[in-house]
Amino acid sequence: MKKVAHLYSRPSIVRRDRADGCVLLESATPLQPSPGGVVEMLRGWAALDPEQMLVAQRGPDGTWWGKTYSQALAAADSIGQALHERGLSSERPLMVLSGNSVGHLLMTLGAMTAGIPVVPISVAYSLQSRDHARIKMIGELVRPGAVYAEDVEPFRPAVSALGGDPMLISAVGGPAEHSLDALLSTAPGREVADAGAQIADDTVAKILFTSGSTGMPKGVITTHGMLCANQQMMRQVWPFLTGERPVLVDWLPWSHTFGGNHNVNMVLANGGTLHIDDGRPTPGLLARSLANYRDVSPTLAFNVPSGWAQLVPALERDHDLAERFFDRIRLLFNAAAALPSTLRHRLKVLAREATGRDIPVTGSWGTTETAPAATTAHFDYTDARCIGVPLPGVTLKLVPADEDSYEIRVRGKLITPGYHRRPDLSDAAFDEEGFYCPGDAVSFADPADPNAGLLFRGRLAEDFKLSTGTFVRVGSLRTALLSAAPVLSDAVIVGENRGDVCALAWLNATEAGRVLGELPDTQGEVLYSAELAAYLAPILGELNASAGSASRIQRLLVMARPATLDAGEITDKGYVNQRRVLAQRAELVGLLYRDAPPGEVIVSSRKEGS
């Protein structure tokens, strides 16, 4: 691949302070034109380099197979024509139930070619849920004209729950006349060509449902203009993308904006190749991901904090694998939540040891409603909470919240026009100046220098006050705890209207085994051992030593039972809904606040002599 001298562009941010206390931030670099639609990117690369591999996955025999850009374009035209003939339209979209696959991508591109919105649904809603309540709700809202499931059998209960008798399209097990092969054998006609010619910036590409980390999922209208503009924004701040085609080995689900919009479209926009990772950063599936990294060295690596928490220890244990993983890496990227500082440091050290060079470990901020990247840290920084600066074409409005923090609001071509069939939610999501209001808090890394970026301070919906009136920043405190105690995979912060802050947490089994030698015992709803308590109590003590009352975690319980999807405690991407967990586990919260805490409650203490 052609090497580009500069990995990233230097930020040039304009700051305007208003009389009402709000601060406006935007890039001095104007946004350049972008393609007119997602499929236009595919057509461009199919003409330029038709034999370049676009997407690959492992077959039943373990070998990689996939589709080139020219093959994918031909498939998209055939599928688009077939969907049109079967009555799908802008009002009767295509719903996709199964996970990432070559078939999933071809169906998505085919629908987009014909101007038909795609509605990718979290696989967990079909396969991990017992009541299929979210599937039912989404089906009633979008009224799909057809449903795609790669292999019908596992998805039959979910399809039955949809109601409305939508057409079933599949690669395996469905009606022969609506099989993926039948669609691929359809000759493209004038209908699909005419539909493609009418695609404009405001044409709906997807209805993408939010993860539900702070409430029930909402159908975010995602247009072709949003997706294409967002990729152009990132190309301008990461100029290496214009000369080095990205190679990804990626598991992130396409039902979410990170995997499905950010990553897939980055490959399409830059003529790269996406290897679908059939693993996942969980103890049971991590081995598959590691095997895929042994086969393919990526040039970019995207993950969420819980994913990095699983991958980093595995790479630390296997130097050969680490060398293979980091060999071509230009950028290590984290999103969805703040990366604990100790984990970021370990990742940087690993990269340096494996390659002899420094590899940026960076992050971004955005939401499903922002396509998704609104800010990115395309510069060197030290604070792991840094989410960077606004991308070209993005205007941020920072509204004073409390002390040194602001509520962040966004405006630009990347913003959704609203929520599908929910005008009430759409109106409430924007302020009087047309800025989208996601409900997140930020502060300046350096108040005197807007180019130093913003620090993520958490979600305002999660924050609370102690009985003393002191405000608790849940996101910042959670990140500090996970950074100080790598044996914890995630946590929820407790203490609303109480005198002290406590926490409920889950164990990172990989790290706990490494640090403690053996895992703690299960005692009902709690994991506990004297060794675990002896390890965590002084960590809490050190964390609390120089902190104010709103940042001191006095007591902690480690939970045995994972967060559950049906109860709304967690998304399938791994983000925990703080308030739902606390509501579902009120008895454990009660244990934390007993006057005489039971033995399984870990209490903050200081090491002797410290």
C-alpha positions as CSV (number, residue, x, y, z in Angstrom):
1,M,0.0,0.0,0.0
2,K,1.1,3.5,-0.7
3,K,2.5,5.2,2.4
4,V,1.3,8.7,3.4
5,A,3.6,10.9,5.3
6,H,1.0,12.4,7.6
7,L,-1.2,10.2,9.7
8,Y,-3.5,13.0,10.9
9,S,-4.1,16.7,10.2
10,R,-3.5,19.3,12.9
11,P,-6.7,20.7,14.4
12,S,-7.7,24.3,13.7
13,I,-10.7,25.1,15.9
14,V,-12.6,28.4,16.1
15,R,-14.1,29.2,19.4
16,R,-16.9,31.8,19.9
17,D,-18.1,32.7,23.4
18,R,-21.7,34.0,23.5
19,A,-23.3,36.4,25.9
20,D,-25.7,33.7,27.1
21,G,-22.7,31.7,28.4
22,C,-22.7,29.1,25.5
23,V,-19.6,28.3,23.6
24,L,-19.6,27.5,19.8
25,L,-16.8,25.3,18.4
26,E,-16.2,24.4,14.8
27,S,-13.3,23.5,12.5
28,A,-11.8,26.3,10.4
29,T,-11.4,23.7,7.7
30,P,-14.5,23.6,5.4
31,L,-16.2,20.3,4.6
32,Q,-15.4,19.1,1.1
33,P,-18.1,17.6,-1.2
34,S,-19.0,13.9,-0.7
35,P,-20.6,11.2,-2.9
36,G,-24.3,11.4,-3.4
37,G,-25.1,8.0,-1.9
38,V,-23.5,5.0,-0.2
39,V,-23.8,2.9,-3.4
40,E,-22.1,5.6,-5.4
41,M,-19.0,4.9,-3.3
42,L,-19.3,1.2,-4.3
43,R,-19.8,2.0,-7.9
44,G,-16.7,4.3,-7.9
45,W,-14.4,1.6,-6.5
46,A,-15.9,-1.1,-8.7
47,A,-15.0,1.0,-11.8
48,L,-11.5,1.9,-10.4
49,D,-10.5,-1.5,-9.1
50,P,-13.1,-4.2,-9.8
51,E,-11.1,-7.1,-8.5
52,Q,-10.3,-5.6,-5.1
53,M,-11.9,-7.6,-2.3
54,L,-14.6,-5.7,-0.5
55,V,-15.8,-8.2,2.1
56,A,-14.7,-11.7,3.3
57,Q,-15.9,-14.2,5.9
58,R,-14.9,-17.7,7.0
59,G,-16.7,-20.5,5.3
60,P,-17.7,-23.9,6.9
61,D,-14.2,-25.3,6.1
62,G,-12.5,-22.3,7.8
63,T,-11.2,-20.7,4.6
64,W,-11.9,-17.1,3.8
65,W,-14.3,-16.3,0.9
66,G,-16.0,-13.1,-0.2
67,K,-17.0,-10.7,-2.9
68,T,-15.0,-8.2,-4.9
69,Y,-16.2,-4.7,-5.5
70,S,-17.4,-5.6,-9.0
71,Q,-19.2,-8.8,-7.7
72,A,-20.8,-6.8,-4.9
73,L,-22.1,-4.2,-7.3
74,A,-23.6,-6.8,-9.6
75,A,-25.2,-8.5,-6.6
76,A,-26.6,-5.2,-5.3
77,D,-28.2,-4.3,-8.7
78,S,-29.8,-7.8,-8.9
79,I,-31.1,-7.7,-5.3
80,G,-32.3,-4.2,-5.7
81,Q,-34.4,-5.2,-8.8
82,A,-35.7,-8.3,-7.0
83,L,-36.8,-6.3,-3.9
84,H,-38.5,-3.8,-6.1
85,E,-40.4,-6.5,-7.9
86,R,-41.5,-7.9,-4.5
87,G,-43.1,-4.7,-3.5
88,L,-40.5,-3.2,-1.1
89,S,-40.3,0.6,-1.1
90,S,-39.4,3.6,1.0
91,E,-42.6,2.8,3.0
92,R,-42.0,-1.0,3.2
93,P,-38.4,-1.3,4.2
94,L,-36.1,-4.4,4.5
95,M,-35.5,-5.7,8.0
96,V,-32.4,-7.7,8.7
97,L,-32.4,-10.0,11.7
98,S,-29.2,-12.0,11.3
99,G,-25.7,-10.8,12.1
100,N,-22.7,-9.6,10.1
101,S,-22.2,-11.7,6.9
102,V,-21.5,-11.4,3.2
103,G,-25.2,-12.0,2.6
104,H,-26.2,-9.3,5.0
105,L,-23.9,-6.7,3.3
106,L,-25.2,-7.6,-0.2
107,M,-28.8,-7.3,0.9
108,T,-28.0,-4.0,2.5
109,L,-26.4,-2.6,-0.7
110,G,-29.1,-4.1,-2.8
111,A,-31.9,-2.3,-0.8
112,M,-29.9,0.9,-0.9
113,T,-29.5,0.7,-4.6
114,A,-33.2,0.6,-5.0
115,G,-33.8,3.5,-2.6
116,I,-35.3,1.0,0.0
117,P,-34.4,1.7,3.7
118,V,-32.6,-1.0,5.6
119,V,-33.6,-1.8,9.2
120,P,-30.8,-3.9,10.8
121,I,-31.9,-5.3,14.2
122,S,-29.7,-6.5,17.0
123,V,-29.3,-10.3,16.8
124,A,-29.7,-10.4,20.6
125,Y,-33.3,-9.2,20.2
126,S,-34.0,-12.4,18.3
127,L,-31.7,-15.0,19.8
128,Q,-31.0,-13.9,23.4
129,S,-34.4,-12.5,24.3
130,R,-37.2,-14.7,25.6
131,D,-40.2,-12.4,25.1
132,H,-39.1,-10.7,21.9
133,A,-40.7,-7.5,23.2
134,R,-38.4,-5.2,21.3
135,I,-38.7,-7.1,18.1
136,K,-42.5,-6.7,18.3
137,M,-42.2,-3.0,19.1
138,I,-39.8,-2.4,16.2
139,G,-42.0,-4.5,13.8
140,E,-45.1,-2.5,14.6
141,L,-43.2,0.8,14.1
142,V,-41.4,0.1,10.8
143,R,-43.9,-2.4,9.1
144,P,-41.2,-4.2,7.0
145,G,-42.0,-5.4,3.5
146,A,-39.5,-8.3,4.0
147,V,-37.3,-9.8,6.6
148,Y,-33.8,-11.2,5.9
149,A,-32.4,-14.0,8.1
150,E,-29.3,-15.8,6.9
151,D,-30.4,-19.1,8.3
152,V,-34.1,-19.2,9.0
153,E,-34.3,-21.8,11.7
154,P,-32.8,-19.9,14.7
155,F,-34.9,-16.8,13.8
156,R,-38.3,-18.5,13.5
157,P,-39.6,-17.3,16.9
158,A,-38.5,-13.8,16.2
159,V,-40.1,-13.8,12.8
160,S,-43.3,-15.1,14.3
161,A,-43.2,-12.3,16.9
162,L,-43.1,-9.7,14.2
163,G,-46.7,-10.1,13.1
164,G,-47.9,-8.7,9.8
165,D,-46.7,-11.7,7.9
166,P,-43.7,-10.0,6.2
167,M,-42.0,-11.8,3.3
168,L,-39.1,-14.0,4.5
169,I,-35.8,-13.9,2.5
170,S,-33.0,-16.2,3.5
171,A,-29.8,-17.9,2.3
172,V,-30.7,-21.2,4.1
173,G,-34.1,-22.7,5.0
174,G,-36.6,-20.3,3.6
175,P,-38.9,-20.3,0.6
176,A,-37.0,-21.1,-2.6
177,E,-38.7,-18.3,-4.5
178,H,-37.3,-15.7,-2.0
179,S,-33.9,-17.2,-1.4
180,L,-30.8,-15.1,-1.6
181,D,-29.8,-17.1,-4.7
182,A,-33.1,-16.3,-6.3
183,L,-32.6,-12.6,-5.7
184,L,-29.0,-12.8,-7.0
185,S,-30.2,-14.4,-10.3
186,T,-32.6,-11.6,-11.0
187,A,-31.7,-9.5,-14.1
188,P,-31.4,-5.8,-13.2
189,G,-33.9,-3.7,-15.0
190,R,-34.9,-0.1,-15.6
191,E,-36.8,0.0,-12.2
192,V,-33.7,-0.3,-10.1
193,A,-31.7,2.0,-12.3
194,D,-34.4,4.7,-12.1
195,A,-34.6,4.3,-8.3
196,G,-30.9,4.6,-8.0
197,A,-30.9,7.8,-10.0
198,Q,-33.3,9.4,-7.6
199,I,-31.2,8.9,-4.5
200,A,-30.4,12.2,-2.9
201,D,-28.9,13.5,0.3
202,D,-32.2,13.2,2.1
203,T,-33.0,9.7,0.9
204,V,-33.3,7.3,3.8
205,A,-30.6,4.7,3.8
206,K,-31.3,3.1,7.2
207,I,-33.6,3.2,10.1
208,L,-31.1,2.4,12.8
209,F,-32.3,1.6,16.3
210,T,-30.5,3.1,19.3
211,S,-28.9,0.7,21.7
212,G,-31.2,1.6,24.6
213,S,-28.4,2.3,27.0
214,T,-30.5,5.1,28.6
215,G,-34.0,4.1,27.5
216,M,-36.0,2.1,25.0
217,P,-34.6,2.0,21.4
218,K,-35.7,4.7,19.0
219,G,-35.7,4.4,15.2
220,V,-33.1,6.9,14.0
221,I,-33.7,8.0,10.4
222,T,-30.3,7.8,8.7
223,T,-29.9,9.4,5.3
224,H,-27.4,8.8,2.5
225,G,-26.2,12.4,2.9
226,M,-25.5,11.9,6.6
227,L,-23.4,8.7,6.0
228,C,-21.4,10.1,3.0
229,A,-20.7,13.5,4.7
230,N,-19.5,11.7,7.8
231,Q,-16.9,9.7,5.9
232,Q,-15.7,12.8,4.1
233,M,-15.2,14.5,7.5
234,M,-13.0,11.6,8.7
235,R,-11.0,11.5,5.4
236,Q,-10.1,15.1,5.9
237,V,-8.7,14.7,9.4
238,W,-7.1,11.3,8.8
239,P,-5.4,11.9,5.4
240,F,-3.7,8.5,5.3
241,L,-7.1,7.1,4.4
242,T,-6.8,8.6,0.9
243,G,-3.7,6.7,0.2
244,E,-3.9,3.5,2.2
245,R,-6.9,1.3,1.7
246,P,-8.1,0.2,5.1
247,V,-8.1,-3.5,6.1
248,L,-10.4,-4.4,8.9
249,V,-10.9,-7.5,11.0
250,D,-14.1,-6.4,12.8
251,W,-16.8,-8.0,15.0
252,L,-18.8,-4.8,15.8
253,P,-22.5,-5.5,15.0
254,W,-24.0,-3.8,11.9
255,S,-27.2,-3.2,13.9
256,H,-25.3,-0.4,15.7
257,T,-23.9,2.8,14.2
258,F,-20.2,2.1,15.2
259,G,-19.9,-1.1,13.2
260,G,-22.6,-0.6,10.6
261,N,-22.1,3.0,9.7
262,H,-18.6,4.1,10.9
263,N,-16.7,0.9,10.0
264,V,-18.5,-0.5,7.0
265,N,-18.7,2.8,5.3
266,M,-15.1,3.6,6.0
267,V,-14.2,0.5,4.0
268,L,-16.6,1.5,1.2
269,A,-15.5,5.1,1.1
270,N,-11.8,4.2,0.8
271,G,-11.8,1.1,-1.3
272,G,-10.7,-1.2,1.6
273,T,-11.5,-4.7,2.7
274,L,-13.6,-5.9,5.6
275,H,-12.9,-9.3,7.1
276,I,-15.9,-10.2,9.2
277,D,-14.7,-11.4,12.6
278,D,-16.9,-14.4,13.6
279,G,-15.6,-14.0,17.2
280,R,-16.3,-11.5,19.9
281,P,-14.4,-10.1,22.8
282,T,-16.0,-12.5,25.4
283,P,-14.3,-15.4,27.1
284,G,-16.2,-18.0,25.0
285,L,-15.6,-16.4,21.6
286,L,-12.3,-14.5,22.0
287,A,-10.3,-17.5,20.6
288,R,-12.0,-17.1,17.2
289,S,-11.0,-13.4,17.0
290,L,-7.4,-14.3,17.9
291,A,-7.4,-16.9,15.1
292,N,-8.7,-14.3,12.7
293,Y,-5.9,-11.8,13.7
294,R,-3.3,-14.6,13.1
295,D,-4.7,-14.8,9.5
296,V,-5.1,-11.2,8.7
297,S,-3.1,-8.2,10.0
298,P,-5.5,-5.2,10.1
299,T,-4.5,-1.6,9.3
300,L,-7.1,-0.2,11.6
301,A,-8.5,-1.7,14.8
302,F,-11.9,-0.6,16.2
303,N,-13.3,-1.7,19.6
304,V,-15.2,-0.8,22.7
305,P,-13.7,-0.7,26.2
306,S,-15.0,-4.1,27.1
307,G,-13.5,-5.5,23.9
308,W,-10.1,-4.0,24.6
309,A,-10.2,-5.3,28.1
310,Q,-10.4,-8.8,26.7
311,L,-8.0,-8.4,23.9
312,V,-5.1,-6.7,25.7
313,P,-4.4,-9.5,28.2
314,A,-4.5,-12.0,25.3
315,L,-1.9,-10.0,23.3
316,E,0.3,-9.5,26.4
317,R,0.4,-13.3,26.8
318,D,1.3,-14.1,23.1
319,H,4.1,-12.0,21.7
320,D,3.9,-13.6,18.2
321,L,0.2,-12.8,18.0
322,A,0.9,-9.3,19.2
323,E,3.5,-8.8,16.4
324,R,1.0,-10.1,13.8
325,F,-1.8,-7.9,15.2
326,F,0.2,-4.7,15.3
327,D,2.2,-5.3,12.1
328,R,0.3,-3.0,9.8
329,I,-1.8,-1.0,12.3
330,R,-1.9,2.7,11.7
331,L,-4.6,3.5,14.3
332,L,-6.1,1.9,17.4
333,F,-9.6,3.3,18.0
334,N,-12.0,3.2,20.9
335,A,-15.6,4.4,21.1
336,A,-18.9,3.9,22.8
337,A,-17.5,4.7,26.3
338,A,-14.3,6.1,27.8
339,L,-11.3,3.8,27.7
340,P,-9.8,3.4,31.2
341,S,-6.4,5.2,31.3
342,T,-4.5,2.1,32.5
343,L,-5.9,0.0,29.6
344,R,-5.0,2.7,27.1
345,H,-1.4,2.8,28.5
346,R,-1.1,-1.0,28.3
347,L,-2.3,-0.9,24.7
348,K,0.3,1.7,23.8
349,V,3.1,-0.2,25.5
350,L,2.1,-3.4,23.7
351,A,2.2,-1.6,20.3
352,R,5.6,-0.2,21.0
353,E,7.0,-3.5,22.2
354,A,5.6,-5.4,19.1
355,T,6.6,-2.9,16.4
356,G,9.2,-0.5,17.9
357,R,7.0,2.4,16.9
358,D,4.3,4.5,18.6
359,I,0.8,3.8,17.3
360,P,-1.9,6.3,18.2
361,V,-4.6,5.0,20.6
362,T,-7.4,7.4,19.9
363,G,-11.1,8.0,20.3
364,S,-14.2,9.7,19.0
365,W,-17.6,10.8,20.2
366,G,-21.0,10.7,18.6
367,T,-24.3,8.9,18.6
368,T,-26.5,7.0,16.3
369,E,-28.1,10.3,15.5
370,T,-24.8,11.8,14.3
371,A,-23.9,9.1,11.7
372,P,-21.9,8.6,14.1
373,A,-18.7,10.6,14.4
374,A,-19.1,14.3,15.5
375,T,-15.7,14.7,17.1
376,T,-12.4,12.9,16.9
377,A,-9.0,13.1,18.6
378,H,-6.9,13.4,15.4
379,F,-3.8,14.6,17.4
380,D,-1.6,13.5,20.3
381,Y,-3.1,13.7,23.7
382,T,-2.6,12.3,27.2
383,D,-6.0,12.2,29.0
384,A,-7.8,9.0,28.1
385,R,-11.1,10.9,28.4
386,C,-10.3,13.1,25.4
387,I,-12.9,12.8,22.6
388,G,-11.1,15.3,20.4
389,V,-12.5,18.3,18.5
390,P,-15.4,18.9,16.1
391,L,-14.9,17.4,12.6
392,P,-15.0,19.7,9.5
393,G,-18.6,20.7,8.9
394,V,-19.7,20.1,12.5
395,T,-20.7,22.9,14.9
396,L,-20.8,22.2,18.6
397,K,-22.8,24.2,21.1
398,L,-21.6,23.9,24.7
399,V,-24.2,24.9,27.2
400,P,-23.0,25.5,30.7
401,A,-24.0,22.7,33.0
402,D,-22.2,23.0,36.4
403,E,-18.7,24.0,37.5
404,D,-16.4,23.5,34.5
405,S,-18.6,21.2,32.5
406,Y,-21.0,21.7,29.6
407,E,-23.8,19.9,27.9
408,I,-22.7,19.2,24.3
409,R,-25.1,19.8,21.4
410,V,-24.4,19.2,17.6
411,R,-25.4,20.7,14.3
412,G,-24.3,19.8,10.7
413,K,-24.9,17.6,7.7
414,L,-24.3,14.5,9.8
415,I,-27.4,15.0,12.0
416,T,-30.6,12.9,11.6
417,P,-33.8,14.6,10.5
418,G,-35.5,12.7,13.4
419,Y,-37.0,9.5,14.6
420,H,-39.1,7.2,12.4
421,R,-42.9,7.8,13.0
422,R,-42.2,9.6,16.3
423,P,-42.5,13.3,15.7
424,D,-42.8,13.9,19.4
425,L,-39.4,12.4,20.1
426,S,-38.0,14.3,17.1
427,D,-39.1,17.7,18.3
428,A,-37.8,17.0,21.8
429,A,-34.3,16.0,20.5
430,F,-33.5,19.5,19.1
431,D,-33.2,22.9,20.7
432,E,-34.6,26.1,19.4
433,E,-31.5,26.7,17.2
434,G,-31.7,23.3,15.6
435,F,-28.9,21.7,17.6
436,Y,-29.3,18.0,18.4
437,C,-29.2,17.4,22.2
438,P,-27.8,14.0,23.0
439,G,-27.6,14.6,26.8
440,D,-23.9,14.2,27.3
441,A,-21.5,16.3,29.3
442,V,-18.0,17.5,28.4
443,S,-15.3,19.9,29.6
444,F,-12.3,21.5,28.0
445,A,-9.0,19.7,28.2
446,D,-7.4,23.1,28.2
447,P,-9.8,26.1,28.6
448,A,-7.2,28.3,27.0
449,D,-6.8,26.1,23.9
450,P,-9.8,24.7,22.0
451,N,-7.4,22.7,19.8
452,A,-6.5,20.5,22.9
453,G,-10.0,19.0,22.6
454,L,-12.8,18.1,24.9
455,L,-13.0,15.6,27.7
456,F,-16.1,13.3,28.0
457,R,-17.7,13.7,31.4
458,G,-20.6,11.2,31.1
459,R,-24.2,11.0,30.3
460,L,-26.4,13.6,32.1
461,A,-29.2,11.1,32.4
462,E,-26.9,8.9,34.6
463,D,-25.6,11.6,36.9
464,F,-27.2,12.2,40.3
465,K,-26.8,14.1,43.5
466,L,-25.9,12.9,47.0
467,S,-28.1,13.8,49.9
468,T,-25.6,16.6,50.6
469,G,-26.5,18.1,47.3
470,T,-23.1,17.2,45.8
471,F,-23.2,16.3,42.1
472,V,-21.8,12.8,41.1
473,R,-20.4,12.5,37.6
474,V,-21.1,8.8,37.0
475,G,-19.2,8.4,33.7
476,S,-16.0,9.9,35.1
477,L,-16.2,8.0,38.3
478,R,-16.9,4.7,36.6
479,T,-14.0,5.1,34.3
480,A,-11.7,6.0,37.2
481,L,-12.8,2.8,39.0
482,L,-12.3,0.5,36.0
483,S,-8.9,2.1,35.3
484,A,-7.7,1.5,38.9
485,A,-9.1,-2.0,39.1
486,P,-8.7,-4.0,35.8
487,V,-10.2,-7.1,37.5
488,L,-13.5,-5.4,37.0
489,S,-15.1,-5.5,33.6
490,D,-17.9,-2.9,34.3
491,A,-19.6,-1.1,37.1
492,V,-22.6,1.0,38.0
493,I,-22.3,3.8,40.5
494,V,-24.8,4.0,43.4
495,G,-25.7,6.8,45.8
496,E,-28.5,9.0,44.6
497,N,-30.0,10.8,47.6
498,R,-27.6,9.0,50.0
499,G,-24.7,10.2,51.9
500,D,-21.9,8.2,50.2
501,V,-21.1,6.8,46.8
502,C,-20.9,3.0,46.4
503,A,-20.7,0.7,43.4
504,L,-21.9,-2.6,42.0
505,A,-19.5,-4.3,39.6
506,W,-18.8,-7.3,37.4
507,L,-15.7,-9.3,37.3
508,N,-13.3,-9.5,34.3
509,A,-12.6,-13.2,34.6
510,T,-9.4,-13.1,32.5
511,E,-7.8,-10.3,34.5
512,A,-9.0,-11.8,37.8
513,G,-7.4,-15.2,37.0
514,R,-4.2,-13.4,36.1
515,V,-4.0,-11.3,39.2
516,L,-5.6,-13.6,41.9
517,G,-4.7,-17.0,40.5
518,E,-8.2,-18.3,40.9
519,L,-11.7,-16.9,40.6
520,P,-13.8,-16.0,43.7
521,D,-16.7,-18.1,44.9
522,T,-20.3,-17.4,44.1
523,Q,-22.4,-16.6,47.1
524,G,-25.9,-16.1,45.9
525,E,-26.0,-12.9,43.8
526,V,-22.4,-12.0,44.8
527,L,-18.9,-13.1,43.9
528,Y,-16.5,-13.0,46.9
529,S,-13.2,-14.2,48.2
530,A,-10.8,-12.9,50.9
531,E,-8.2,-12.6,48.1
532,L,-10.5,-10.4,46.0
533,A,-11.4,-8.2,49.0
534,A,-7.8,-7.9,49.9
535,Y,-7.0,-6.8,46.4
536,L,-9.9,-4.3,45.9
537,A,-10.2,-2.7,49.3
538,P,-6.8,-0.8,49.1
539,I,-7.5,0.1,45.5
540,L,-10.6,1.9,46.6
541,G,-8.7,3.4,49.4
542,E,-6.0,4.9,47.0
543,L,-8.7,6.0,44.6
544,N,-10.5,7.8,47.5
545,A,-7.4,9.3,49.1
546,S,-7.3,12.6,47.2
547,A,-10.9,12.7,46.0
548,G,-13.9,14.7,47.1
549,S,-17.1,13.2,48.5
550,A,-18.6,12.8,45.0
551,S,-15.6,10.8,43.8
552,R,-15.0,8.5,46.7
553,I,-16.4,4.9,46.4
554,Q,-16.8,3.7,49.9
555,R,-18.2,0.2,49.3
556,L,-18.4,-2.3,46.5
557,L,-20.1,-5.5,45.6
558,V,-19.1,-7.8,42.8
559,M,-22.1,-9.3,41.1
560,A,-22.3,-12.9,40.0
561,R,-25.2,-12.6,37.6
562,P,-24.6,-10.9,34.2
563,A,-26.7,-8.0,33.1
564,T,-29.7,-9.2,31.1
565,L,-31.0,-7.9,27.8
566,D,-34.7,-8.6,28.4
567,A,-34.6,-6.5,31.6
568,G,-33.0,-3.7,29.7
569,E,-29.8,-3.8,31.8
570,I,-27.4,-4.0,28.9
571,T,-27.2,-3.6,25.1
572,D,-25.8,-6.4,22.9
573,K,-22.7,-4.2,22.3
574,G,-22.0,-4.3,26.1
575,Y,-23.1,-0.8,27.3
576,V,-24.8,-1.0,30.7
577,N,-28.0,0.9,31.4
578,Q,-27.1,2.3,34.8
579,R,-30.6,3.1,36.0
580,R,-32.1,-0.2,34.9
581,V,-29.5,-2.2,36.7
582,L,-30.1,-0.3,39.9
583,A,-33.8,-0.8,39.6
584,Q,-33.5,-4.5,39.0
585,R,-30.9,-5.1,41.8
586,A,-32.3,-3.0,44.6
587,E,-31.6,-5.7,47.2
588,L,-27.9,-5.5,46.4
589,V,-28.0,-1.7,46.7
590,G,-29.6,-2.2,50.1
591,L,-26.7,-4.4,51.2
592,L,-24.2,-1.7,50.4
593,Y,-25.9,0.8,52.7
594,R,-26.5,-1.3,55.8
595,D,-25.1,0.2,58.9
596,A,-23.2,-3.0,59.5
597,P,-22.3,-4.2,56.0
598,P,-22.3,-8.0,55.4
599,G,-19.0,-9.8,54.9
600,E,-19.3,-9.9,51.1
601,V,-19.3,-6.1,50.9
602,I,-15.8,-4.8,50.1
603,V,-15.1,-1.7,52.1
604,S,-12.5,0.9,51.1
605,S,-9.3,0.8,53.2
606,R,-5.7,2.2,53.0
607,K,-2.5,0.1,52.9
608,E,-0.5,0.4,56.1
609,G,2.1,3.2,55.8
610,S,0.3,5.0,52.9
